[in-house]
Amino acid sequence: MQTKQTGIDLFEDYKDIPKKLQKVLNKYDNYLSGGDYRQLEIVLREVEKVGYTFEYYLDGVPYDLRPIGTLGKTEIN
């Protein structure tokens, strides 16, 4: 699979989040505020089912929400 060089983070560009992805994010809204990376693993699996992915550290704060196969903003900068 070839990676697209776009460098986006839909957590920052929230106006561009597709409805199917927003529905998943709304379902897990309380997990996205940070604090428990184990809960984010649950969210990540659901997000991947609709064709998106994101990264997170052990602090439980997600970043670089993007379509699968696309580079995140932090990977470009």
Beta strands, then each sheet from edge to edge (+ up, - down):
strand 1: 4-8
strand 2: 52-56
strand 3: 62-67
strand 4: 70-72
sheet 1: 1+ 4+
sheet 2: 2+ 3-
end
